[in-house]
Amino acid sequence: MELCPSIKNILLLDSEGNRVAVKYYSDDWQTNSAKEAFERAVFTKTQKTNARTEAEITMFDNYIVVYKFVQDLHFFVTGGENENEIILATVLQGFFDAVGLLLRGNEDKKEALENLDLILLCLDEIVDGGVILETDANVIAGKVDSHSMDAGAPLSEQTITQALATAREHLTRSLLQ
Amino acid sequence: MAQPLVKKDDDRDDEADYSPFLGIEKGAVLQEARVFNDPQLDPRRCSQVITKLLYLLNQGETFTKVEATEVFFAVTKLFQSKDIGLRRMVYVMIKELSPSADEVIIVTSSLMKDMTSKTDMYRANAIRVLCRITDGTLLTQIERYLKQAIVDKNPVVASAALVSGIHLLQTNPEIVKRWSNEVQEAVQSRAALVQFHALALLHQIRQNDRLAVNKLVSSLTKGSVRSPLAQCLLIRYTSQVIRESANTQAGDRPFYDFLEGCLRHKAEMVIFEAARAITELNGVTTRELTPAITVLQLFLSSSKPVLRFAAVRTLNKVAMTHPMAVTNCNIDMESLISDQNRSIATLAITTLLKTGNESSVDRLMKQITNFMSDIADEFKIVVVEAIRSLCLKFPLKHRSLMNFLSNILREEGGFDYKKAIVDSIVILIRDIPEAKETGLLHLCEFIEDCEFTYLSTQILHFLGIEGPKTSDPSKYIRYIYNRVHLENATVRAAAVSTLAKFGAMVDTLKPRIFVLLRRCLFDNDDEVRDRATLYLNTLGGDGAVVQTGEDVKEFLFGSLDIPLVNLENSLKNYEPSEESFDIYSVPREVKTQPLAEKKAPGKKPTGLGAPPAGPPSTVDAYEKLLSSIPEFANFGKLFKSSAPVELTEAETEYAVNVVKHIFDGHVVFQYNCTNTIPEQLLENVTVIVDASEAEEFAEVASKPLRSLPYDSPGQTFVAFEKPEGIPAVGKFSNMLRFIVKEVDPSTGEAEDDGVEDEYQLEELEVVAADYILKVGVSNFRNAWESMGADCERIDEYGLGPRESLAEAVNAVIDLLGMQPCEGTEVVPNNSRSHTCLLSGVYIGNVKVLVRLQFGLDGPKDVAMKLAVRSEDEAVSDAIHEIVASG
């Protein structure tokens, strides 16, 4: 198992270090207070840095943390100390860009909370139990933002808008490929 | 009063961001979850409620068992809706709730329906959910679908099945292993991530089969792997194969070309993974390193902090083993000192300190001084340690490096940082004689203004040892005596001891020290007064310039020749009674653990702390164990316990080793037995010992082991009487006897009837070395001289042809079972002669010292001169006897 790149956690905090959405994939933090302590430590260590143009990186407590900020949102991805830093940065970039796409460029805390369902689905599509599922932001966002009817549902049940949404999804899919 | 309160509220309203979850409360949300039961579902509203539930969980809220069950059942109703968005939320919710086994059954059919749905999104997610919550029994039912999913033409579905396989392999390996044909097919997939997941799973399935991994790597390194992540995996597997085949291959390293080729890959993560893999190869050559260093050097000037960090961190590691290979990057590295990211800057500096040459030291120090002020303590400690190693490497530069250390010592900093600096100065003082006097003065200045009691006392202690040996000890007195005025009681007491040490060691200073010590008699702290009184009375001479007696020095400042762990244990065991505590009853033996010592990474400088404590002693554990057995309770004090001697070959049915416990008039053999057969239970286990070749021994007691289940070690004991105080030797043959019962492996229960059986063990010997304790002395020459030649016995022996001088030395050390002193057990290569010093304590508490002089006589023959000094002639003779008969 240890040979496979693995993600310890993905954090999305606000500009005061509070949780917007977090997902832990490792048993290193058993309790909620341990998790909060880690988040606080990461936040205080990174808050003064400028991680707005390029992803930044730091190392502490034998973890590697890569991070990037936009407005009042702070994105973090944590890996073990022997992890390939660039793989972690790729996951971070995928998460960051996917959230940007899903919030249609209005990346701030308010928008993120209003679309929390999308953010949670986004986390669910990036990493599964520590294993990287997908790193391409367009694919991640595409998988999350597919509000359409079940293809198996009879057409008569679909409204015009839903039909349009389905059509649009098919179109974007074919464009992405 | 009211107004400010209102105002405060206003303020908060203005400042607080609007949040859709403002004032959210668990009870209310759980109520809202009732909409899941509506006959006419509103997907949008249901999604919102699930989001609220997930928000609560995400904020650290927990649901009680009842609440979780209720929510779970309500959520399962939502499978009726055909809304994809809602279904996605349902999947996430089920995973978060991690339902129990009987709840899982409720959703199984819905999930299995989704798993075979035509909608890709349903199939992929249903697989992930089902595999997350399922147990082994359900897995066999859905196995068929999972195998199909692995080769599904939709990459999302295939990935979902493969990743689930990776997780399931931990819990149900035998099932997942059956999928390897499908997984192998998926490795050839055109979709990048499917390939990555398939490769990860395939390797995990085969990881215990070295040949299969070898084959996998050699076939894939030839072909083209599309996904950068899969390529990284392949690089990791390749380096594993290289590591494992390193011993068998000579000449060109296999697969090196593949790694080198990856340095030209288009993805940065692959380039870096390959470069890192090359730098970590065992015994990597400069030629192999060069291309990897070149790409890392390019990364150093990247605009991306992550790349710079990755590169400098790797180069930093390389610099430890191959400093020369990294010097090419020094210019790039120097520009990183001003990097915005302080982690990168610190790594750059410490790398430079490792690779720098003597001429660049001064320039480097100038750059670092500016840098130190704006980094955190944790980084500063790293830098301090790097400077210490640099100074040890270039002792000529000690002046500027020591100056640097003393400057930063004066600046603000926490305890750990200050301790790191002080430790470094102490190590430099010890190892570089020229740096001693300046270093001591820096420390003196530091304690003038030191807020840490621990550091002050440690420095005072160190001054007491080193100060008197300097050219002008008197100049330190002022600093020390100032402490007596200005500090807390702990530091004052330490200062008094230090003063006394100066008085004892430097006779000319004695009268003046006495004046100072007398003033300390009026201190308001007991400990300080007690110490001053003790020193004034024992140093003697009433303050005149006279020499202090050796015995007084030994009494006051001599080292305690008893391991502290042993003393601590004896004191804990001592029960207050008429009889006072006898310090000589404390066992002196330090259990040597050669294996553990070998593992310890090199010699680590320990700085101020006491010399490294001896390895933890198992003597006490044995002592406790034996004294708890009534049969052996009256044998008296345990003299020595041997290291375990194996009586069986490795990997036999029963593993037995024996520990010999030597008492004054008895010997106890402790047989440690392990049953390695799961289908057997052994009962009434004893060892039948035949002592016919050990005439002086007579069996007195035996303690059988009642039951020995599979894989849980147990002990049985046999005790012998022997002539008191005499080092009797002999050979014992052993037979394990027991009643064996069959155990049903499925239930773990043993049958009622057993069969008596025996098992032959190897022979065991009690040898003379068992009667000698390994006890070292710190100064062999002193000990040798003070022992005197009264009971000296000298003789010469021919040891016959030997493989090497070192082999002969080790053989004699093993034979005598004594402690080599002053590192004399190491024989330099190609030397023709060698002197080895040994020390020990013979049974009856007799100190023994041995001087062995070896010489090569002809090409292979080794001759040895053995000189023994002890407190008893008979013992000296006995040592010769051991060698003569060995």
Interface residues (C-beta under 8 A of the other chain):
Chain A: M1 L3 C4 P5 R19 A21 V22 N32 K35 E36 T49 N50 E54 A55 E56 I57 T58 M59 F60 V66 N84 E85 I86 I87 L88 A89 T90 K109 K110 L113 E114 L116 D117 L120 L121 D124 D128 G129 V131 I132 L133 E134 T135 K143 V144 S146 H147 S148 M149 D150 A151 G152 A153 E157
Chain B: D17 Y18 S19 P20 F21 S47 Q48 I50 T51 L54 Y55 N58 Q59 G60 T62 K82 D83 I84 G85 R87 R88 M89 Y91 V92 K95 S117 K118 T119 M121 Y122 R128 R132 V156 S159 A160 V163 S164 I166 H167 Q170 L193 F196 H197 A200 H203 Q204 L229 C232 L233 R236 Y237 Q240 E268 M269 F272 E273 R276 S303 K304 P305 V306 L307 F309 A310 R313 Q340 N341 S343 E378
